[in-house]
Amino acid sequence: MDLDVFVTAHSAAWDRLDSLLRRKRRLTGAEADELVTLYQRTTTHLSLLLSSAPDPALTGRLTSLVARARSKVTGARTSSWRDTARFFTTSFPAAVYRLRHWWIPTAALSLTVAALLGWWIAAHPEVQSALGAPQELREMTRPGGDYETYYSNHPAAAFAAQVWTNNAQAVALCLVLGAFLGLPVLWILFENMLNLGAGLGLMSSAGRLDTFLGLILPHGLLELTAVFVAAGIGLRLGWTVVDPGPRPRRTALAEEGRTALGVAIGLAAVLFVSGVLEGFVTPSGLPTWARITIGILAELAFLTYVYVLGGRAVRAGETGDVATTDRAALLPTAA
């Protein structure tokens, strides 16, 4: 392609399109039709330029022109309650369901690691000594000790807000750092399982495993599920860097990245429920069986939500990505 000839032949159309876009008044019917025609023509010009003779300055100018024209032609996109409803009934559960083959194995392996760590700590007094002085460990595990009072030392509302903030941060880190080949996600998971395993081992060695489970299960089932979902999707994002599949790597990362960000928003709502349980149910005076039952019901409600709504959405073709109309337009490329 002779770039100078190309610019000379089409610059008048680009200038006219730019002029129409700058007009403050409402366009007439004829001008609106002309705008659409010039937008389509300029999009084709940009595609030809990208495939044959990419010139940074000219490409930048036409890209900006096409983006402005697209916004003018399609109209401004405004969010609505319908978008929120669609997200929670379709996009979010579809993303979690579609990627279940990542987060379910992540959950199984993580819990196995936590159980093994708990057994190792409970069975080896020398490991317990490395975790703290005997007096400190007794203070933590005794009736009314630190493990129990942790959930009731602060006002329930403030404690729930603090828990929600901390957990949401951990989930966000799993999703965002997944792009770094998933390695930071593995470290975050290990830290969480180490904390869980330490509590499991220390309370078990003190003969108070039932108390520990009564404290952790009411909120922990939902909380850990959210962490596992985030970690699994973060690992999927990291694997996309290595193997994007049939999609171009850039496109695959964009799609999976948008899905991960959407999941982060959805999991924030899940963690809000978990934080409420941890702030109000775990330290409550309810019998242990009642508190655990509430935690199990919350977990089952989430899994039912994912498998029913998410499964239905995935079978209908949803992936958890944003709606097609909200994605960047893909330009045709020369074969």
C-alpha positions in Angstrom: 0.0 0.0 0.0 1.2 3.5 -0.9 0.5 5.3 2.3 0.6 8.8 0.8 -1.9 7.9 -1.9 -4.1 6.2 0.7 -4.2 9.3 2.9 -4.8 11.6 0.0 -7.7 9.5 -1.3 -9.5 9.3 2.1 -8.5 12.2 4.2 -11.5 14.3 3.1 -13.8 11.6 4.4 -11.9 11.5 7.7 -12.1 15.2 8.1 -15.8 15.2 7.3 -16.4 12.5 9.9 -14.4 14.5 12.5 -16.5 17.6 11.6 -19.8 15.8 12.1 -18.6 14.4 15.5 -17.6 17.9 16.7 -21.0 19.5 16.0 -22.8 20.5 19.2 -26.3 20.7 17.6 -28.4 17.8 16.9 -27.6 16.2 13.5 -30.2 16.2 10.7 -31.5 12.9 9.3 -29.2 13.3 6.3 -26.2 14.1 8.5 -26.9 11.1 10.7 -27.0 8.8 7.7 -23.7 10.3 6.5 -22.1 9.9 9.9 -23.0 6.1 9.9 -21.7 5.7 6.4 -18.4 7.5 7.2 -18.0 5.5 10.4 -18.3 2.2 8.5 -15.9 3.5 5.8 -13.3 4.7 8.3 -13.5 1.4 10.2 -12.6 -0.4 6.9 -9.8 2.1 6.3 -8.4 1.4 9.8 -8.6 -2.3 9.2 -6.7 -2.0 5.9 -4.1 0.2 7.5 -3.5 -2.2 10.4 -3.1 -5.2 8.1 -1.0 -3.6 5.3 0.9 -0.5 6.4 0.7 0.2 10.1 1.7 3.8 10.7 1.6 4.7 14.4 0.5 8.3 14.0 -2.2 7.6 11.4 -3.4 4.5 13.2 -3.8 6.4 16.4 -5.8 9.1 14.7 -8.2 6.7 13.0 -8.5 4.6 16.1 -9.6 7.7 18.0 -11.9 8.7 15.2 -13.6 5.3 15.0 -14.0 5.1 18.8 -15.7 8.5 18.9 -17.9 7.7 16.0 -18.9 4.3 17.5 -19.9 6.1 20.7 -22.0 8.6 18.7 -23.6 6.0 16.5 -24.5 3.5 19.3 -25.3 6.1 21.9 -24.0 6.3 25.5 -24.2 3.2 27.6 -25.8 3.7 30.9 -26.1 1.2 33.7 -29.4 0.3 35.2 -31.0 -2.0 37.7 -31.6 -4.4 34.9 -27.8 -4.7 34.4 -27.4 -5.4 38.2 -30.1 -8.0 38.1 -28.5 -9.6 35.0 -25.1 -9.7 36.7 -26.3 -11.5 39.8 -28.7 -13.9 38.0 -26.7 -14.7 34.9 -23.1 -13.4 34.5 -21.7 -14.1 38.0 -23.2 -17.5 38.6 -22.3 -18.5 34.9 -18.6 -17.5 35.5 -18.4 -19.5 38.7 -20.1 -22.5 37.2 -18.1 -22.4 34.0 -14.8 -22.4 36.0 -15.8 -25.0 38.5 -13.2 -27.4 37.2 -10.6 -25.0 38.5 -11.9 -23.9 41.9 -13.3 -27.3 43.0 -9.9 -29.1 42.7 -8.3 -26.0 44.3 -10.7 -26.4 47.2 -10.1 -30.1 47.6 -6.3 -29.8 47.5 -6.2 -26.8 49.8 -8.4 -28.5 52.4 -6.2 -31.6 52.2 -3.1 -29.5 52.8 -4.9 -27.8 55.8 -5.8 -31.2 57.2 -2.3 -32.6 56.9 -0.8 -29.5 58.5 -3.3 -29.8 61.3 -2.4 -33.4 61.9 1.3 -32.6 61.7 1.0 -29.9 64.3 -1.2 -31.9 66.6 1.1 -35.0 66.4 4.4 -33.2 67.0 4.8 -31.2 70.2 8.1 -29.8 68.9 6.2 -28.1 66.0 3.8 -26.6 68.5 6.7 -25.3 70.5 8.0 -23.6 67.4 4.6 -21.8 67.0 4.6 -20.3 70.4 5.6 -20.7 74.1 3.6 -23.3 76.0 1.9 -20.6 78.1 0.8 -18.7 75.0 -0.6 -21.8 73.4 -2.5 -22.7 76.5 -3.9 -19.2 76.6 -5.0 -19.5 73.0 -6.7 -23.0 73.3 -8.2 -23.0 76.9 -11.9 -22.5 77.4 -12.6 -18.8 77.0 -9.1 -18.4 75.5 -8.0 -16.3 72.5 -9.6 -18.6 69.9 -13.0 -18.2 71.4 -12.9 -14.6 72.4 -11.6 -13.5 69.0 -15.1 -13.6 67.7 -16.7 -11.7 70.5 -14.1 -9.1 71.6 -15.4 -6.4 69.3 -18.9 -5.0 68.5 -20.5 -7.4 66.0 -21.1 -4.8 63.3 -17.6 -3.4 63.4 -16.1 -6.9 63.5 -18.2 -8.0 60.5 -17.1 -5.0 58.5 -13.5 -5.7 59.4 -13.8 -9.3 58.4 -15.5 -8.4 55.1 -12.7 -5.9 54.3 -9.9 -8.4 55.0 -11.5 -11.2 53.1 -12.5 -9.1 50.1 -8.8 -7.9 49.9 -7.6 -11.5 49.9 -10.1 -12.5 47.2 -9.2 -9.4 45.1 -5.5 -10.3 45.4 -6.1 -13.8 44.2 -8.0 -12.6 41.1 -5.7 -9.7 40.2 -2.4 -11.5 40.9 -3.5 -14.6 38.9 -2.1 -12.9 35.8 1.4 -13.5 37.2 1.2 -17.2 36.2 -0.8 -17.9 39.3 2.2 -18.1 41.6 1.1 -15.4 44.0 -2.2 -17.1 44.3 -0.6 -20.3 45.5 1.2 -18.4 48.2 -2.0 -16.7 49.4 -3.7 -20.1 49.4 -0.9 -21.6 51.4 -1.0 -18.8 54.0 -4.7 -19.3 54.5 -4.4 -23.1 54.8 -1.4 -22.7 57.2 -3.6 -20.5 59.5 -6.4 -23.0 59.3 -4.1 -26.0 59.9 -2.5 -24.3 62.8 -5.8 -23.7 64.5 -7.0 -27.2 63.7 -3.8 -28.7 65.1 -3.5 -26.7 68.3 -7.2 -27.0 69.3 -7.1 -30.7 68.4 -4.0 -31.3 70.6 -5.8 -29.5 73.5 -8.8 -31.9 73.1 -11.1 -29.0 71.9 -11.5 -29.9 68.2 -15.3 -29.8 68.6 -15.1 -26.2 69.9 -12.9 -25.2 67.0 -15.2 -26.6 64.4 -18.2 -25.0 66.1 -16.5 -21.7 65.8 -15.1 -22.0 62.2 -17.9 -23.8 60.4 -20.8 -21.3 60.8 -19.0 -18.7 58.6 -16.0 -20.6 57.4 -17.8 -22.8 54.8 -19.0 -19.8 52.8 -15.8 -17.7 53.4 -13.5 -20.5 52.3 -15.6 -21.3 49.3 -15.3 -17.6 48.2 -11.5 -17.8 48.6 -11.3 -21.1 46.7 -13.4 -19.7 43.9 -11.2 -16.6 43.6 -8.0 -18.7 43.8 -9.3 -21.1 41.1 -10.3 -18.3 38.7 -7.0 -16.6 39.5 -5.1 -19.8 38.5 -7.2 -20.0 35.4 -6.2 -16.5 34.5 -2.5 -17.4 35.0 -2.9 -20.5 32.9 -4.4 -18.4 30.1 -1.0 -16.6 29.9 0.6 -19.9 29.2 -2.0 -21.5 27.1 -4.7 -19.2 25.6 -6.2 -22.0 23.6 -7.7 -21.2 20.1 -8.1 -17.5 21.0 -5.3 -14.9 20.5 -3.5 -14.5 23.8 -4.5 -10.8 24.0 -8.2 -11.7 23.4 -8.2 -14.6 25.9 -6.6 -12.5 28.6 -9.1 -9.7 28.0 -12.0 -12.1 28.3 -10.8 -14.0 31.3 -9.7 -10.7 33.0 -13.1 -9.2 32.6 -14.7 -12.4 34.0 -12.3 -12.3 37.0 -13.2 -8.7 37.7 -16.9 -9.5 37.6 -16.4 -12.5 39.9 -14.5 -10.2 42.3 -17.7 -8.0 42.6 -19.9 -11.0 43.0 -17.7 -12.5 45.7 -17.7 -9.3 47.6 -21.4 -9.8 48.1 -20.8 -13.5 49.1 -18.2 -12.3 51.6 -20.6 -9.8 53.0 -22.9 -12.6 54.0 -20.0 -14.5 55.4 -18.9 -11.5 57.4 -22.4 -11.1 58.8 -22.4 -14.7 59.9 -18.9 -14.3 61.5 -20.0 -11.1 63.3 -23.4 -12.1 64.5 -23.9 -15.9 64.3 -20.4 -17.4 65.3 -20.2 -15.5 68.6 -23.9 -15.8 69.4 -25.4 -17.8 72.2 -27.0 -20.2 69.9 -26.3 -23.9 70.4 -23.3 -25.2 68.4 -25.6 -27.4 66.2 -27.7 -24.4 65.3 -24.8 -22.2 64.4 -23.3 -25.0 62.2 -26.6 -25.6 60.6 -26.9 -21.9 59.6 -23.4 -22.1 58.1 -24.3 -25.3 56.1 -27.5 -23.8 54.9 -25.7 -20.7 53.7 -23.1 -22.8 51.9 -25.8 -25.0 50.2 -27.7 -21.9 49.2 -24.6 -20.5 47.4 -23.8 -23.8 45.7 -27.5 -24.2 44.6 -27.4 -20.7 43.3 -24.3 -21.4 41.2 -25.4 -24.8 39.9 -29.0 -23.9 39.1 -28.7 -20.3 37.7 -25.1 -20.7 36.6 -25.6 -24.0 34.9 -28.7 -22.7 33.1 -26.9 -19.6 31.9 -23.8 -21.6 30.7 -26.1 -24.0 28.7 -27.7 -20.9 27.1 -24.3 -19.7 25.9 -23.2 -17.4 28.7 -19.6 -17.3 29.8 -19.6 -14.8 32.6 -18.0 -12.1 30.3 -19.7 -8.7 29.9 -22.6 -8.4 27.4 -21.6 -8.4 23.8 -22.7 -4.8 23.4 -20.3 -3.7 26.1 -17.2 -5.3 24.6 -14.8 -3.4 22.4 -15.6 -3.8 18.7 -13.4 -6.2 16.9 -12.1 -4.9 13.6 -11.9 -7.2 10.6 -8.5 -8.2 9.5 -7.2 -9.1 6.1 -6.8 -12.9 5.5 
